[in-house]
Amino acid sequence: MKTKIIIFLLMMMSLSVFAAQKIYTVKGIPEFDKSSAAWVLQRFKFPNAEVVFTDKTNMPKNAVSFDFPGALLERSGNKTAFETAIRYLKLNDEALNKMIPILRDIEINKWGKKRTAEAPGIIVIHNGFVFGGMNEKQVMESDWVLIEALYNYFKKTQAN
């Protein structure tokens, strides 16, 4: 009986730590790629996490941090923050894989002619959030609606 109580208490403690998790990134209005990376982290690993915008000097040690030089999830080469988050979580999801070219088109091919049909519309809507005066958290959460819709679309169309 004592062992069961101890196991139960340990489980409860780990759940409370998980619930209190924070995901850190640098201050500033997020680009769509940064919003997408935060969405992946929250949706697939840290569902109760709060995204905290801070400067690099206030970053807690061992923080789940992303999309800036020196972050735990620092992107490299022609990889997006979205791809970096997917790799970090070792996700193997066909819908996410179908989203990668769109995010690359938005983030890596920033100034070139868009290669995917979805990228121009997403950019316009994202910029509408930014130009509308939303703060960084509001922009990110609004982007998450677009990202979730895109994910649901690819999830549904791959099933057919």
PyRosetta script that sets phi, psi and omega in degrees:
from pyrosetta import init, pose_from_sequence

init()
pose = pose_from_sequence("MKTKIIIFLLMMMSLSVFAAQKIYTVKGIPEFDKSSAAWVLQRFKFPNAEVVFTDKTNMPKNAVSFDFPGALLERSGNKTAFETAIRYLKLNDEALNKMIPILRDIEINKWGKKRTAEAPGIIVIHNGFVFGGMNEKQVMESDWVLIEALYNYFKKTQAN")
pose.set_psi(1, -42.7)
pose.set_omega(1, -179.4)
pose.set_phi(2, -61.8)
pose.set_psi(2, -39.5)
pose.set_omega(2, 179.5)
pose.set_phi(3, -63.7)
pose.set_psi(3, -41.7)
pose.set_omega(3, 179.7)
pose.set_phi(4, -63.4)
pose.set_psi(4, -39.5)
pose.set_omega(4, 179.0)
pose.set_phi(5, -65.8)
pose.set_psi(5, -42.8)
pose.set_omega(5, 179.6)
pose.set_phi(6, -63.9)
pose.set_psi(6, -43.8)
pose.set_omega(6, 178.5)
pose.set_phi(7, -61.9)
pose.set_psi(7, -43.8)
pose.set_omega(7, 179.0)
pose.set_phi(8, -60.4)
pose.set_psi(8, -45.2)
pose.set_omega(8, 179.8)
pose.set_phi(9, -63.7)
pose.set_psi(9, -41.0)
pose.set_omega(9, 177.5)
pose.set_phi(10, -63.6)
pose.set_psi(10, -41.3)
pose.set_omega(10, 177.1)
pose.set_phi(11, -61.7)
pose.set_psi(11, -44.4)
pose.set_omega(11, -179.7)
pose.set_phi(12, -64.4)
pose.set_psi(12, -39.8)
pose.set_omega(12, 178.6)
pose.set_phi(13, -64.2)
pose.set_psi(13, -42.5)
pose.set_omega(13, -179.6)
pose.set_phi(14, -66.8)
pose.set_psi(14, -35.7)
pose.set_omega(14, 177.1)
pose.set_phi(15, -66.2)
pose.set_psi(15, -39.6)
pose.set_omega(15, -179.8)
pose.set_phi(16, -68.5)
pose.set_psi(16, -35.0)
pose.set_omega(16, 175.9)
pose.set_phi(17, -65.9)
pose.set_psi(17, -43.4)
pose.set_omega(17, 179.5)
pose.set_phi(18, -61.6)
pose.set_psi(18, -42.8)
pose.set_omega(18, -178.8)
pose.set_phi(19, -65.4)
pose.set_psi(19, -30.3)
pose.set_omega(19, -176.7)
pose.set_phi(20, -89.2)
pose.set_psi(20, 2.5)
pose.set_omega(20, -176.9)
pose.set_phi(21, -56.2)
pose.set_psi(21, 143.3)
pose.set_omega(21, 174.9)
pose.set_phi(22, -124.8)
pose.set_psi(22, 147.2)
pose.set_omega(22, 177.3)
pose.set_phi(23, -114.5)
pose.set_psi(23, 127.6)
pose.set_omega(23, -173.6)
pose.set_phi(24, -109.3)
pose.set_psi(24, 143.0)
pose.set_omega(24, 171.6)
pose.set_phi(25, -148.1)
pose.set_psi(25, 170.5)
pose.set_omega(25, -177.4)
pose.set_phi(26, -78.9)
pose.set_psi(26, 155.4)
pose.set_omega(26, -179.5)
pose.set_phi(27, -63.4)
pose.set_psi(27, 156.2)
pose.set_omega(27, 176.6)
pose.set_phi(28, 125.3)
pose.set_psi(28, 152.6)
pose.set_omega(28, 178.1)
pose.set_phi(29, -60.4)
pose.set_psi(29, 123.7)
pose.set_omega(29, -175.4)
pose.set_phi(30, -73.3)
pose.set_psi(30, 142.9)
pose.set_omega(30, 168.2)
pose.set_phi(31, -76.1)
pose.set_psi(31, 165.4)
pose.set_omega(31, -176.1)
pose.set_phi(32, -59.6)
pose.set_psi(32, -36.0)
pose.set_omega(32, 179.4)
pose.set_phi(33, -62.9)
pose.set_psi(33, -42.4)
pose.set_omega(33, 178.5)
pose.set_phi(34, -63.8)
pose.set_psi(34, -43.2)
pose.set_omega(34, 176.7)
pose.set_phi(35, -59.5)
pose.set_psi(35, -40.1)
pose.set_omega(35, -179.2)
pose.set_phi(36, -65.9)
pose.set_psi(36, -40.1)
pose.set_omega(36, 177.9)
pose.set_phi(37, -64.1)
pose.set_psi(37, -43.8)
pose.set_omega(37, 178.7)
pose.set_phi(38, -62.4)
pose.set_psi(38, -38.7)
pose.set_omega(38, 178.4)
pose.set_phi(39, -61.5)
pose.set_psi(39, -45.6)
pose.set_omega(39, 179.3)
pose.set_phi(40, -59.7)
pose.set_psi(40, -48.6)
pose.set_omega(40, -178.1)
pose.set_phi(41, -60.7)
pose.set_psi(41, -45.1)
pose.set_omega(41, -177.7)
pose.set_phi(42, -72.5)
pose.set_psi(42, -42.4)
pose.set_omega(42, -174.8)
pose.set_phi(43, -70.6)
pose.set_psi(43, -36.2)
pose.set_omega(43, -172.3)
pose.set_phi(44, -106.5)
pose.set_psi(44, -11.2)
pose.set_omega(44, -176.6)
pose.set_phi(45, -136.4)
pose.set_psi(45, -44.0)
pose.set_omega(45, -173.7)
pose.set_phi(46, -123.5)
pose.set_psi(46, 69.8)
pose.set_omega(46, -171.8)
pose.set_phi(47, -62.9)
pose.set_psi(47, -24.2)
pose.set_omega(47, -179.2)
pose.set_phi(48, -103.6)
pose.set_psi(48, 9.1)
pose.set_omega(48, -174.8)
pose.set_phi(49, -74.7)
pose.set_psi(49, 148.9)
pose.set_omega(49, 173.7)
pose.set_phi(50, -101.6)
pose.set_psi(50, 135.3)
pose.set_omega(50, 174.3)
pose.set_phi(51, -85.2)
pose.set_psi(51, 123.9)
pose.set_omega(51, -178.4)
pose.set_phi(52, -110.0)
pose.set_psi(52, 126.8)
pose.set_omega(52, 176.4)
pose.set_phi(53, -97.4)
pose.set_psi(53, 122.9)
pose.set_omega(53, -177.4)
pose.set_phi(54, -145.9)
pose.set_psi(54, 176.5)
pose.set_omega(54, 172.9)
pose.set_phi(55, -96.9)
pose.set_psi(55, 162.2)
pose.set_omega(55, -173.5)
pose.set_phi(56, -60.2)
pose.set_psi(56, -28.0)
pose.set_omega(56, -177.5)
pose.set_phi(57, -73.6)
pose.set_psi(57, -19.1)
pose.set_omega(57, 179.1)
pose.set_phi(58, -103.3)
pose.set_psi(58, 13.7)
pose.set_omega(58, -178.0)
pose.set_phi(59, -73.7)
pose.set_psi(59, 121.5)
pose.set_omega(59, 177.7)
pose.set_phi(60, -63.7)
pose.set_psi(60, 148.2)
pose.set_omega(60, 176.3)
pose.set_phi(61, -66.1)
pose.set_psi(61, 146.1)
pose.set_omega(61, 180.0)
pose.set_phi(62, 62.2)
pose.set_psi(62, 21.8)
pose.set_omega(62, 178.9)
pose.set_phi(63, -74.9)
pose.set_psi(63, 151.5)
pose.set_omega(63, 169.0)
pose.set_phi(64, -79.5)
pose.set_psi(64, 98.8)
pose.set_omega(64, -176.0)
pose.set_phi(65, -120.8)
pose.set_psi(65, 152.9)
pose.set_omega(65, -175.7)
pose.set_phi(66, -151.4)
pose.set_psi(66, 156.1)
pose.set_omega(66, 170.5)
pose.set_phi(67, 60.8)
pose.set_psi(67, 46.3)
pose.set_omega(67, 168.2)
pose.set_phi(68, -159.9)
pose.set_psi(68, 156.6)
pose.set_omega(68, -178.8)
pose.set_phi(69, -58.1)
pose.set_psi(69, 129.0)
pose.set_omega(69, -179.8)
pose.set_phi(70, 90.4)
pose.set_psi(70, -2.2)
pose.set_omega(70, 179.6)
pose.set_phi(71, -71.0)
pose.set_psi(71, 157.0)
pose.set_omega(71, 173.9)
pose.set_phi(72, -55.0)
pose.set_psi(72, -44.9)
pose.set_omega(72, 178.3)
pose.set_phi(73, -106.1)
pose.set_psi(73, 73.1)
pose.set_omega(73, 178.9)
pose.set_phi(74, -91.0)
pose.set_psi(74, 125.2)
pose.set_omega(74, -179.3)
pose.set_phi(75, -78.2)
pose.set_psi(75, 158.9)
pose.set_omega(75, -179.5)
pose.set_phi(76, -143.8)
pose.set_psi(76, 155.9)
pose.set_omega(76, 178.0)
pose.set_phi(77, 59.9)
pose.set_psi(77, -138.1)
pose.set_omega(77, 179.7)
pose.set_phi(78, -96.9)
pose.set_psi(78, 31.2)
pose.set_omega(78, 177.9)
pose.set_phi(79, -95.9)
pose.set_psi(79, 144.3)
pose.set_omega(79, 176.7)
pose.set_phi(80, -87.7)
pose.set_psi(80, 165.7)
pose.set_omega(80, 173.9)
pose.set_phi(81, -61.9)
pose.set_psi(81, -35.8)
pose.set_omega(81, 177.5)
pose.set_phi(82, -58.4)
pose.set_psi(82, -49.5)
pose.set_omega(82, 178.1)
pose.set_phi(83, -62.6)
pose.set_psi(83, -40.1)
pose.set_omega(83, -179.6)
pose.set_phi(84, -61.7)
pose.set_psi(84, -41.8)
pose.set_omega(84, 178.3)
pose.set_phi(85, -65.2)
pose.set_psi(85, -41.2)
pose.set_omega(85, 178.9)
pose.set_phi(86, -62.1)
pose.set_psi(86, -45.7)
pose.set_omega(86, 178.7)
pose.set_phi(87, -63.6)
pose.set_psi(87, -43.2)
pose.set_omega(87, -179.2)
pose.set_phi(88, -58.7)
pose.set_psi(88, -41.3)
pose.set_omega(88, -178.6)
pose.set_phi(89, -86.3)
pose.set_psi(89, -3.2)
pose.set_omega(89, 179.9)
pose.set_phi(90, 55.3)
pose.set_psi(90, 45.2)
pose.set_omega(90, -178.8)
pose.set_phi(91, -84.5)
pose.set_psi(91, 137.0)
pose.set_omega(91, 175.8)
pose.set_phi(92, -124.0)
pose.set_psi(92, 86.2)
pose.set_omega(92, -172.3)
pose.set_phi(93, -133.8)
pose.set_psi(93, 118.2)
pose.set_omega(93, -175.4)
pose.set_phi(94, -61.3)
pose.set_psi(94, -36.5)
pose.set_omega(94, 178.7)
pose.set_phi(95, -63.8)
pose.set_psi(95, -42.4)
pose.set_omega(95, 176.6)
pose.set_phi(96, -63.5)
pose.set_psi(96, -41.4)
pose.set_omega(96, 179.2)
pose.set_phi(97, -61.8)
pose.set_psi(97, -33.9)
pose.set_omega(97, 178.0)
pose.set_phi(98, -72.5)
pose.set_psi(98, -21.3)
pose.set_omega(98, 179.3)
pose.set_phi(99, -82.1)
pose.set_psi(99, -22.5)
pose.set_omega(99, -175.5)
pose.set_phi(100, -56.6)
pose.set_psi(100, -48.1)
pose.set_omega(100, 179.9)
pose.set_phi(101, -60.4)
pose.set_psi(101, -32.4)
pose.set_omega(101, 178.9)
pose.set_phi(102, -67.6)
pose.set_psi(102, -45.8)
pose.set_omega(102, 179.3)
pose.set_phi(103, -66.3)
pose.set_psi(103, -37.5)
pose.set_omega(103, 176.0)
pose.set_phi(104, -63.1)
pose.set_psi(104, -41.3)
pose.set_omega(104, 179.9)
pose.set_phi(105, -62.2)
pose.set_psi(105, -37.7)
pose.set_omega(105, -179.7)
pose.set_phi(106, -75.4)
pose.set_psi(106, -44.8)
pose.set_omega(106, -170.9)
pose.set_phi(107, -93.6)
pose.set_psi(107, -50.4)
pose.set_omega(107, -174.3)
pose.set_phi(108, -82.4)
pose.set_psi(108, -41.8)
pose.set_omega(108, 178.5)
pose.set_phi(109, -91.8)
pose.set_psi(109, 46.8)
pose.set_omega(109, -171.2)
pose.set_phi(110, -57.0)
pose.set_psi(110, -42.6)
pose.set_omega(110, -172.8)
pose.set_phi(111, -104.5)
pose.set_psi(111, -10.7)
pose.set_omega(111, -178.0)
pose.set_phi(112, -83.1)
pose.set_psi(112, 171.1)
pose.set_omega(112, 175.3)
pose.set_phi(113, -63.4)
pose.set_psi(113, 133.8)
pose.set_omega(113, -176.5)
pose.set_phi(114, -69.8)
pose.set_psi(114, 137.4)
pose.set_omega(114, -176.9)
pose.set_phi(115, -98.6)
pose.set_psi(115, -17.1)
pose.set_omega(115, 179.9)
pose.set_phi(116, -109.4)
pose.set_psi(116, 149.0)
pose.set_omega(116, -178.6)
pose.set_phi(117, -67.2)
pose.set_psi(117, -30.8)
pose.set_omega(117, -173.2)
pose.set_phi(118, -79.6)
pose.set_psi(118, -31.1)
pose.set_omega(118, -171.3)
pose.set_phi(119, -56.1)
pose.set_psi(119, -48.9)
pose.set_omega(119, -177.4)
pose.set_phi(120, -59.2)
pose.set_psi(120, -41.5)
pose.set_omega(120, 179.9)
pose.set_phi(121, -66.6)
pose.set_psi(121, -40.7)
pose.set_omega(121, 178.5)
pose.set_phi(122, -63.0)
pose.set_psi(122, -42.5)
pose.set_omega(122, 179.9)
pose.set_phi(123, -60.9)
pose.set_psi(123, -44.7)
pose.set_omega(123, -179.7)
pose.set_phi(124, -61.3)
pose.set_psi(124, -46.3)
pose.set_omega(124, -178.9)
pose.set_phi(125, -66.2)
pose.set_psi(125, -45.5)
pose.set_omega(125, 177.9)
pose.set_phi(126, -57.9)
pose.set_psi(126, -47.1)
pose.set_omega(126, 179.7)
pose.set_phi(127, -63.9)
pose.set_psi(127, -31.9)
pose.set_omega(127, 175.1)
pose.set_phi(128, -61.2)
pose.set_psi(128, -39.6)
pose.set_omega(128, 175.7)
pose.set_phi(129, -62.3)
pose.set_psi(129, -45.8)
pose.set_omega(129, -177.8)
pose.set_phi(130, -65.1)
pose.set_psi(130, -49.6)
pose.set_omega(130, -176.8)
pose.set_phi(131, -68.1)
pose.set_psi(131, -21.0)
pose.set_omega(131, 178.9)
pose.set_phi(132, -76.6)
pose.set_psi(132, -0.8)
pose.set_omega(132, 175.5)
pose.set_phi(133, 87.5)
pose.set_psi(133, 15.1)
pose.set_omega(133, 177.8)
pose.set_phi(134, -67.9)
pose.set_psi(134, 150.5)
pose.set_omega(134, 174.5)
pose.set_phi(135, -82.2)
pose.set_psi(135, 176.3)
pose.set_omega(135, -174.0)
pose.set_phi(136, -59.1)
pose.set_psi(136, -39.8)
pose.set_omega(136, -179.7)
pose.set_phi(137, -68.7)
pose.set_psi(137, -41.6)
pose.set_omega(137, 179.5)
pose.set_phi(138, -65.2)
pose.set_psi(138, -41.1)
pose.set_omega(138, 177.8)
pose.set_phi(139, -61.6)
pose.set_psi(139, -47.9)
pose.set_omega(139, -177.8)
pose.set_phi(140, -60.8)
pose.set_psi(140, -47.0)
pose.set_omega(140, -178.9)
pose.set_phi(141, -67.1)
pose.set_psi(141, -32.4)
pose.set_omega(141, 175.6)
pose.set_phi(142, -69.3)
pose.set_psi(142, -41.4)
pose.set_omega(142, 175.4)
pose.set_phi(143, -58.5)
pose.set_psi(143, -37.4)
pose.set_omega(143, -178.4)
pose.set_phi(144, -59.5)
pose.set_psi(144, -31.9)
pose.set_omega(144, 177.6)
pose.set_phi(145, -63.8)
pose.set_psi(145, -44.5)
pose.set_omega(145, 177.5)
pose.set_phi(146, -63.4)
pose.set_psi(146, -44.3)
pose.set_omega(146, -177.4)
pose.set_phi(147, -64.5)
pose.set_psi(147, -44.1)
pose.set_omega(147, 178.7)
pose.set_phi(148, -62.3)
pose.set_psi(148, -40.9)
pose.set_omega(148, 178.5)
pose.set_phi(149, -63.7)
pose.set_psi(149, -43.4)
pose.set_omega(149, 178.1)
pose.set_phi(150, -62.2)
pose.set_psi(150, -44.9)
pose.set_omega(150, 178.6)
pose.set_phi(151, -60.5)
pose.set_psi(151, -46.8)
pose.set_omega(151, -179.6)
pose.set_phi(152, -61.9)
pose.set_psi(152, -38.3)
pose.set_omega(152, 177.8)
pose.set_phi(153, -60.5)
pose.set_psi(153, -51.4)
pose.set_omega(153, -178.1)
pose.set_phi(154, -68.2)
pose.set_psi(154, -34.2)
pose.set_omega(154, 177.9)
pose.set_phi(155, -63.1)
pose.set_psi(155, -44.8)
pose.set_omega(155, -177.9)
pose.set_phi(156, -71.0)
pose.set_psi(156, -42.4)
pose.set_omega(156, -176.8)
pose.set_phi(157, -72.6)
pose.set_psi(157, -25.0)
pose.set_omega(157, 176.6)
pose.set_phi(158, -74.9)
pose.set_psi(158, -23.1)
pose.set_omega(158, 180.0)
pose.set_phi(159, -76.2)
pose.set_psi(159, -20.6)
pose.set_omega(159, -176.8)
pose.set_phi(160, -92.7)
pose.dump_pdb("model.pdb")
